[in-house]
């Protein structure tokens, strides 16, 4: 089993593919980086989903620190599956920076025809 880190944020039509990927049983833990609007409007019954709230109005280094602190000590593997289909470039940079600062390898993944694929 592996951990998925993904952004669940802005971008019309981006939530469906992200959530289809996140619900795949391949992922033991799913960390969804989201903004306040997403946190307010996203509801799930998935026990393995963990929201990481970032204030996208904050400077980039603050976002990195927030994500890094939220994930520190929670990922025991040496790598994570990463999906950046949803969200902004600023959020994507913060996620990438936080994961790399934690010393984690990254496998970029997406879902196609209900199958998880590495890209």
C-alpha positions in Angstrom: 0.0 0.0 0.0 1.1 3.5 -0.6 0.2 7.1 0.3 -1.4 9.6 -2.1 -0.8 13.3 -1.8 -3.0 15.4 -4.0 -4.4 18.9 -4.3 -8.2 19.3 -4.1 -8.7 22.9 -4.9 -9.6 25.2 -7.8 -10.2 24.2 -11.4 -13.6 23.5 -12.8 -14.2 19.8 -13.2 -11.0 18.7 -11.4 -12.5 17.2 -8.3 -14.1 14.1 -10.0 -10.8 12.7 -11.4 -8.9 13.5 -8.2 -11.5 11.8 -6.0 -11.8 8.8 -8.4 -8.0 8.4 -8.0 -8.1 9.0 -4.2 -10.8 6.3 -3.6 -8.7 3.6 -5.3 -8.0 0.9 -2.7 -4.3 1.0 -3.7 -3.9 4.0 -1.4 -3.8 3.3 2.3 -3.7 7.0 3.2 -4.8 10.0 1.2 -3.7 13.6 2.0 -5.7 16.3 0.3 -4.2 19.7 0.3 -7.1 22.2 0.2 -8.0 25.8 0.6 -10.7 27.1 3.1 -13.5 27.0 0.5 -12.7 23.3 -0.3 -12.6 22.5 3.4 -16.1 24.0 3.8 -17.7 22.4 0.8 -16.0 18.9 0.6 -17.6 16.2 2.6 -16.5 12.6 2.7 -17.0 9.4 4.6 -13.6 8.0 3.6 -11.7 7.2 6.8 -8.3 7.4 5.1 -8.8 10.9 3.8 -6.9 13.7 5.6 -7.4 17.3 4.7 -4.4 19.7 4.9 -5.7 23.2 5.0 -3.6 25.9 3.4 -4.4 29.6 3.2 -3.6 30.3 -0.5 -3.4 34.0 0.3 -0.3 33.3 2.4 3.3 33.6 1.0 4.6 30.4 -0.7 7.1 29.6 2.2 4.2 29.6 4.7 2.3 27.1 2.5 5.4 24.9 2.3 5.8 25.0 6.1 2.1 24.2 6.7 2.2 21.2 4.4 5.5 19.9 5.7 4.4 20.2 9.3 1.1 18.4 8.5 2.9 15.5 6.9 6.0 15.2 9.1 6.2 11.8 10.8 3.0 10.5 9.0 4.5 9.0 5.9 6.7 6.0 6.7 7.5 5.0 3.1 10.3 6.6 1.1 8.0 7.8 -1.6 4.5 9.0 -2.2 2.1 8.9 -5.2 1.4 12.5 -6.2 -1.4 14.0 -8.3 -1.6 17.7 -9.1 -4.6 17.7 -11.4 -6.5 20.2 -9.3 -5.3 23.5 -7.8 -3.0 26.3 -8.6 0.7 26.5 -9.5 1.4 28.1 -6.1 -0.3 25.2 -4.3 1.6 22.7 -6.6 5.0 24.3 -5.8 4.2 24.2 -2.1 3.3 20.6 -2.2 6.4 19.6 -4.2 8.7 21.6 -2.0 7.2 20.1 1.2 7.5 16.6 -0.1 11.1 17.1 -1.2 12.1 18.8 2.0 10.7 15.7 3.9 13.1 13.6 1.8 10.3 11.7 -0.1 10.5 10.4 -3.6 7.6 11.2 -5.9 5.7 9.1 -8.3 3.2 11.2 -10.4 0.0 9.3 -10.9 -3.4 9.8 -12.5 -6.5 7.7 -13.1 -7.6 6.5 -16.6 -10.4 4.1 -17.2 -10.6 3.4 -13.5 -7.0 2.3 -13.4 -4.2 4.1 -11.5 -1.4 4.9 -13.9 2.1 6.3 -13.3 3.1 9.1 -15.7 
